[in-house]
Amino acid sequence: MTKPLQLPRILQKQLFTTQMALKNGLTKKDLRYLCENGIIARLARGVYQQADHDLSEDDQAILATLIVGKPSALCLLSALSYHNLTDIIPKKTWFMVPAEKRTQHSTLRLFRTTQPRWNIGIQKETGYWVTTIERTLVDCLVQRKLLGTQTAIEALRKAIKNKKTTLSKVLDMTMRLKVEHRIITYIEALA
Protein backbone atom coordinates (compact mmCIF):
# COMPACT_ATOMS: atom_id res chain seq x y z
CA MET A 1 0.00 0.00 0.00
CA THR A 2 1.41 3.38 -0.99
CA LYS A 3 1.57 6.31 1.38
CA PRO A 4 -0.75 9.21 0.38
CA LEU A 5 1.02 12.16 -1.23
CA GLN A 6 1.71 14.99 1.21
CA LEU A 7 3.28 18.40 1.04
CA PRO A 8 6.92 18.40 2.22
CA ARG A 9 7.33 20.05 5.64
CA ILE A 10 9.62 22.78 4.27
CA LEU A 11 6.85 24.00 1.94
CA GLN A 12 4.12 24.05 4.57
CA LYS A 13 2.90 27.39 5.99
CA GLN A 14 4.65 29.42 3.29
CA LEU A 15 4.25 30.48 -0.31
CA PHE A 16 6.24 28.41 -2.76
CA THR A 17 6.91 28.29 -6.48
CA THR A 18 6.89 25.37 -8.87
CA GLN A 19 10.68 25.45 -8.86
CA MET A 20 10.80 25.21 -5.06
CA ALA A 21 8.41 22.24 -5.17
CA LEU A 22 10.53 20.48 -7.80
CA LYS A 23 13.67 20.99 -5.68
CA ASN A 24 11.88 19.41 -2.71
CA GLY A 25 10.97 16.18 -4.49
CA LEU A 26 7.54 16.94 -5.99
CA THR A 27 6.73 16.66 -9.67
CA LYS A 28 4.37 18.80 -11.71
CA LYS A 29 1.96 15.86 -11.66
CA ASP A 30 2.17 15.85 -7.84
CA LEU A 31 1.35 19.58 -7.77
CA ARG A 32 -1.68 19.00 -9.96
CA TYR A 33 -2.82 16.14 -7.70
CA LEU A 34 -2.35 18.25 -4.54
CA CYS A 35 -4.35 21.12 -6.09
CA GLU A 36 -7.17 18.84 -7.25
CA ASN A 37 -7.48 17.28 -3.80
CA GLY A 38 -7.54 20.60 -1.93
CA ILE A 39 -4.20 20.14 -0.16
CA ILE A 40 -2.63 23.18 -1.81
CA ALA A 41 -4.10 26.23 -3.54
CA ARG A 42 -2.78 27.84 -6.71
CA LEU A 43 -2.50 31.61 -6.11
CA ALA A 44 -0.97 32.61 -9.42
CA ARG A 45 0.83 30.96 -12.27
CA GLY A 46 3.57 28.90 -10.63
CA VAL A 47 2.80 30.10 -7.07
CA TYR A 48 1.15 27.90 -4.44
CA GLN A 49 0.40 27.67 -0.75
CA GLN A 50 -1.03 25.14 1.66
CA ALA A 51 -4.84 25.29 1.29
CA ASP A 52 -5.64 25.96 4.96
CA HIS A 53 -3.09 28.79 5.31
CA ASP A 54 -4.40 32.39 5.18
CA LEU A 55 -2.45 35.12 3.42
CA SER A 56 -0.96 37.71 5.79
CA GLU A 57 0.16 41.18 4.63
CA ASP A 58 3.71 39.85 4.37
CA ASP A 59 2.48 36.88 2.32
CA GLN A 60 0.68 39.26 -0.06
CA ALA A 61 3.90 41.23 -0.55
CA ILE A 62 5.86 38.02 -1.13
CA LEU A 63 3.21 36.82 -3.60
CA ALA A 64 3.41 40.10 -5.51
CA THR A 65 7.21 39.83 -5.61
CA LEU A 66 6.97 36.26 -6.93
CA ILE A 67 4.54 37.42 -9.64
CA VAL A 68 6.41 40.52 -10.87
CA GLY A 69 9.94 39.47 -9.92
CA LYS A 70 12.75 41.60 -8.58
CA PRO A 71 13.57 44.42 -8.49
CA SER A 72 10.23 45.54 -7.08
CA ALA A 73 9.04 47.11 -3.85
CA LEU A 74 5.80 47.60 -1.93
CA CYS A 75 5.01 51.30 -2.32
CA LEU A 76 2.52 54.17 -2.09
CA LEU A 77 -0.83 53.16 -0.54
CA SER A 78 0.29 49.61 0.33
CA ALA A 79 3.43 50.98 1.99
CA LEU A 80 1.35 53.52 3.94
CA SER A 81 -0.77 50.62 5.17
CA TYR A 82 2.36 48.54 5.94
CA HIS A 83 3.76 51.38 8.08
CA ASN A 84 0.33 52.01 9.73
CA LEU A 85 0.10 55.55 8.35
CA THR A 86 -3.38 55.33 6.83
CA ASP A 87 -6.79 53.93 7.64
CA ILE A 88 -7.44 53.19 3.97
CA ILE A 89 -7.28 49.49 3.18
CA PRO A 90 -5.86 49.08 -0.33
CA LYS A 91 -7.98 46.90 -2.62
CA LYS A 92 -4.87 45.98 -4.58
CA THR A 93 -1.21 45.58 -3.63
CA TRP A 94 0.73 48.60 -4.92
CA PHE A 95 4.18 47.68 -6.24
CA MET A 96 6.94 49.86 -7.69
CA VAL A 97 8.55 48.19 -10.69
CA PRO A 98 10.78 49.21 -13.61
CA ALA A 99 8.91 50.86 -16.50
CA GLU A 100 9.07 47.79 -18.75
CA LYS A 101 7.34 45.41 -16.27
CA ARG A 102 3.76 44.35 -17.08
CA THR A 103 1.26 42.04 -15.42
CA GLN A 104 -2.35 41.04 -15.88
CA HIS A 105 -2.76 39.96 -12.26
CA SER A 106 -5.95 41.44 -10.81
CA THR A 107 -4.67 41.88 -7.24
CA LEU A 108 -1.72 44.10 -8.23
CA ARG A 109 -1.46 47.79 -9.00
CA LEU A 110 1.90 48.48 -10.61
CA PHE A 111 3.61 51.83 -10.24
CA ARG A 112 6.00 51.79 -13.18
CA THR A 113 8.88 54.24 -13.05
CA THR A 114 11.87 54.94 -15.26
CA GLN A 115 14.04 55.99 -12.29
CA PRO A 116 13.14 53.73 -9.37
CA ARG A 117 16.40 54.37 -7.44
CA TRP A 118 16.47 50.98 -5.71
CA ASN A 119 19.37 52.04 -3.48
CA ILE A 120 17.52 54.97 -1.83
CA GLY A 121 14.87 54.41 0.83
CA ILE A 122 14.20 50.73 0.18
CA GLN A 123 13.99 48.39 3.15
CA LYS A 124 14.71 44.73 2.42
CA GLU A 125 12.43 42.31 4.25
CA THR A 126 12.43 38.51 3.98
CA GLY A 127 11.04 37.73 0.53
CA TYR A 128 10.15 41.28 -0.52
CA TRP A 129 11.20 44.92 -0.48
CA VAL A 130 9.21 47.89 0.88
CA THR A 131 9.82 51.62 0.73
CA THR A 132 10.88 53.19 4.05
CA ILE A 133 8.54 55.55 5.89
CA GLU A 134 10.34 58.63 4.55
CA ARG A 135 10.46 57.34 0.97
CA THR A 136 6.80 56.34 1.15
CA LEU A 137 5.76 59.81 2.34
CA VAL A 138 7.84 61.54 -0.33
CA ASP A 139 6.52 59.25 -3.09
CA CYS A 140 2.93 59.84 -1.94
CA LEU A 141 3.40 63.61 -2.04
CA VAL A 142 5.08 63.48 -5.43
CA GLN A 143 2.40 61.13 -6.83
CA ARG A 144 -0.50 62.96 -5.17
CA LYS A 145 -2.63 62.58 -8.32
CA LEU A 146 -2.69 58.81 -7.75
CA LEU A 147 -3.60 58.93 -4.05
CA GLY A 148 -4.95 62.40 -3.46
CA THR A 149 -3.21 65.24 -1.67
CA GLN A 150 -5.32 64.77 1.45
CA THR A 151 -4.22 61.14 1.94
CA ALA A 152 -0.54 62.06 1.56
CA ILE A 153 -0.71 65.02 3.95
CA GLU A 154 -2.67 63.05 6.57
CA ALA A 155 -0.05 60.28 6.41
CA LEU A 156 2.76 62.81 6.84
CA ARG A 157 1.00 64.40 9.85
CA LYS A 158 0.34 60.98 11.41
CA ALA A 159 3.97 59.89 10.96
CA ILE A 160 5.25 63.04 12.66
CA LYS A 161 2.62 62.97 15.43
CA ASN A 162 3.40 59.30 16.24
CA LYS A 163 7.15 60.07 16.11
CA LYS A 164 7.81 57.55 13.34
CA THR A 165 9.85 60.17 11.50
CA THR A 166 10.68 63.87 11.51
CA LEU A 167 10.26 66.64 8.94
CA SER A 168 14.04 66.89 8.62
CA LYS A 169 14.30 63.19 7.68
CA VAL A 170 11.51 63.59 5.11
CA LEU A 171 13.22 66.70 3.72
CA ASP A 172 16.52 64.79 3.54
CA MET A 173 14.76 62.04 1.55
CA THR A 174 13.34 64.63 -0.89
CA MET A 175 16.87 65.88 -1.50
CA ARG A 176 18.27 62.37 -1.96
CA LEU A 177 15.49 61.65 -4.49
CA LYS A 178 15.96 65.12 -6.07
CA VAL A 179 12.26 66.04 -5.82
CA GLU A 180 12.35 68.80 -3.19
CA HIS A 181 11.11 71.37 -5.72
CA ARG A 182 7.89 69.36 -6.18
CA ILE A 183 6.85 69.03 -2.53
CA ILE A 184 8.68 71.72 -0.55
CA THR A 185 5.47 73.78 -0.20
CA TYR A 186 3.74 70.92 1.64
CA ILE A 187 6.65 70.42 4.00
CA GLU A 188 6.96 74.15 4.67
CA ALA A 189 3.24 74.31 5.49
CA LEU A 190 3.68 71.61 8.16
CA ALA A 191 6.82 73.15 9.68
C-alpha positions as CSV (number, residue, x, y, z in Angstrom):
1,M,0.0,0.0,0.0
2,T,1.4,3.4,-1.0
3,K,1.6,6.3,1.4
4,P,-0.7,9.2,0.4
5,L,1.0,12.2,-1.2
6,Q,1.7,15.0,1.2
7,L,3.3,18.4,1.0
8,P,6.9,18.4,2.2
9,R,7.3,20.0,5.6
10,I,9.6,22.8,4.3
11,L,6.8,24.0,1.9
12,Q,4.1,24.0,4.6
13,K,2.9,27.4,6.0
14,Q,4.7,29.4,3.3
15,L,4.2,30.5,-0.3
16,F,6.2,28.4,-2.8
17,T,6.9,28.3,-6.5
18,T,6.9,25.4,-8.9
19,Q,10.7,25.4,-8.9
20,M,10.8,25.2,-5.1
21,A,8.4,22.2,-5.2
22,L,10.5,20.5,-7.8
23,K,13.7,21.0,-5.7
24,N,11.9,19.4,-2.7
25,G,11.0,16.2,-4.5
26,L,7.5,16.9,-6.0
27,T,6.7,16.7,-9.7
28,K,4.4,18.8,-11.7
29,K,2.0,15.9,-11.7
30,D,2.2,15.9,-7.8
31,L,1.4,19.6,-7.8
32,R,-1.7,19.0,-10.0
33,Y,-2.8,16.1,-7.7
34,L,-2.3,18.3,-4.5
35,C,-4.3,21.1,-6.1
36,E,-7.2,18.8,-7.2
37,N,-7.5,17.3,-3.8
38,G,-7.5,20.6,-1.9
39,I,-4.2,20.1,-0.2
40,I,-2.6,23.2,-1.8
41,A,-4.1,26.2,-3.5
42,R,-2.8,27.8,-6.7
43,L,-2.5,31.6,-6.1
44,A,-1.0,32.6,-9.4
45,R,0.8,31.0,-12.3
46,G,3.6,28.9,-10.6
47,V,2.8,30.1,-7.1
48,Y,1.1,27.9,-4.4
49,Q,0.4,27.7,-0.7
50,Q,-1.0,25.1,1.7
51,A,-4.8,25.3,1.3
52,D,-5.6,26.0,5.0
53,H,-3.1,28.8,5.3
54,D,-4.4,32.4,5.2
55,L,-2.4,35.1,3.4
56,S,-1.0,37.7,5.8
57,E,0.2,41.2,4.6
58,D,3.7,39.8,4.4
59,D,2.5,36.9,2.3
60,Q,0.7,39.3,-0.1
61,A,3.9,41.2,-0.6
62,I,5.9,38.0,-1.1
63,L,3.2,36.8,-3.6
64,A,3.4,40.1,-5.5
65,T,7.2,39.8,-5.6
66,L,7.0,36.3,-6.9
67,I,4.5,37.4,-9.6
68,V,6.4,40.5,-10.9
69,G,9.9,39.5,-9.9
70,K,12.8,41.6,-8.6
71,P,13.6,44.4,-8.5
72,S,10.2,45.5,-7.1
73,A,9.0,47.1,-3.9
74,L,5.8,47.6,-1.9
75,C,5.0,51.3,-2.3
76,L,2.5,54.2,-2.1
77,L,-0.8,53.2,-0.5
78,S,0.3,49.6,0.3
79,A,3.4,51.0,2.0
80,L,1.3,53.5,3.9
81,S,-0.8,50.6,5.2
82,Y,2.4,48.5,5.9
83,H,3.8,51.4,8.1
84,N,0.3,52.0,9.7
85,L,0.1,55.6,8.4
86,T,-3.4,55.3,6.8
87,D,-6.8,53.9,7.6
88,I,-7.4,53.2,4.0
89,I,-7.3,49.5,3.2
90,P,-5.9,49.1,-0.3
91,K,-8.0,46.9,-2.6
92,K,-4.9,46.0,-4.6
93,T,-1.2,45.6,-3.6
94,W,0.7,48.6,-4.9
95,F,4.2,47.7,-6.2
96,M,6.9,49.9,-7.7
97,V,8.6,48.2,-10.7
98,P,10.8,49.2,-13.6
99,A,8.9,50.9,-16.5
100,E,9.1,47.8,-18.8
101,K,7.3,45.4,-16.3
102,R,3.8,44.4,-17.1
103,T,1.3,42.0,-15.4
104,Q,-2.3,41.0,-15.9
105,H,-2.8,40.0,-12.3
106,S,-6.0,41.4,-10.8
107,T,-4.7,41.9,-7.2
108,L,-1.7,44.1,-8.2
109,R,-1.5,47.8,-9.0
110,L,1.9,48.5,-10.6
111,F,3.6,51.8,-10.2
112,R,6.0,51.8,-13.2
113,T,8.9,54.2,-13.1
114,T,11.9,54.9,-15.3
115,Q,14.0,56.0,-12.3
116,P,13.1,53.7,-9.4
117,R,16.4,54.4,-7.4
118,W,16.5,51.0,-5.7
119,N,19.4,52.0,-3.5
120,I,17.5,55.0,-1.8
121,G,14.9,54.4,0.8
122,I,14.2,50.7,0.2
123,Q,14.0,48.4,3.2
124,K,14.7,44.7,2.4
125,E,12.4,42.3,4.3
126,T,12.4,38.5,4.0
127,G,11.0,37.7,0.5
128,Y,10.2,41.3,-0.5
129,W,11.2,44.9,-0.5
130,V,9.2,47.9,0.9
131,T,9.8,51.6,0.7
132,T,10.9,53.2,4.0
133,I,8.5,55.6,5.9
134,E,10.3,58.6,4.6
135,R,10.5,57.3,1.0
136,T,6.8,56.3,1.1
137,L,5.8,59.8,2.3
138,V,7.8,61.5,-0.3
139,D,6.5,59.2,-3.1
140,C,2.9,59.8,-1.9
141,L,3.4,63.6,-2.0
142,V,5.1,63.5,-5.4
143,Q,2.4,61.1,-6.8
144,R,-0.5,63.0,-5.2
145,K,-2.6,62.6,-8.3
146,L,-2.7,58.8,-7.8
147,L,-3.6,58.9,-4.1
148,G,-4.9,62.4,-3.5
149,T,-3.2,65.2,-1.7
150,Q,-5.3,64.8,1.5
151,T,-4.2,61.1,1.9
152,A,-0.5,62.1,1.6
153,I,-0.7,65.0,3.9
154,E,-2.7,63.0,6.6
155,A,-0.1,60.3,6.4
156,L,2.8,62.8,6.8
157,R,1.0,64.4,9.8
158,K,0.3,61.0,11.4
159,A,4.0,59.9,11.0
160,I,5.3,63.0,12.7
161,K,2.6,63.0,15.4
162,N,3.4,59.3,16.2
163,K,7.1,60.1,16.1
164,K,7.8,57.5,13.3
165,T,9.9,60.2,11.5
166,T,10.7,63.9,11.5
167,L,10.3,66.6,8.9
168,S,14.0,66.9,8.6
169,K,14.3,63.2,7.7
170,V,11.5,63.6,5.1
171,L,13.2,66.7,3.7
172,D,16.5,64.8,3.5
173,M,14.8,62.0,1.5
174,T,13.3,64.6,-0.9
175,M,16.9,65.9,-1.5
176,R,18.3,62.4,-2.0
177,L,15.5,61.7,-4.5
178,K,16.0,65.1,-6.1
179,V,12.3,66.0,-5.8
180,E,12.4,68.8,-3.2
181,H,11.1,71.4,-5.7
182,R,7.9,69.4,-6.2
183,I,6.9,69.0,-2.5
184,I,8.7,71.7,-0.6
185,T,5.5,73.8,-0.2
186,Y,3.7,70.9,1.6
187,I,6.7,70.4,4.0
188,E,7.0,74.2,4.7
189,A,3.2,74.3,5.5
190,L,3.7,71.6,8.2
191,A,6.8,73.2,9.7
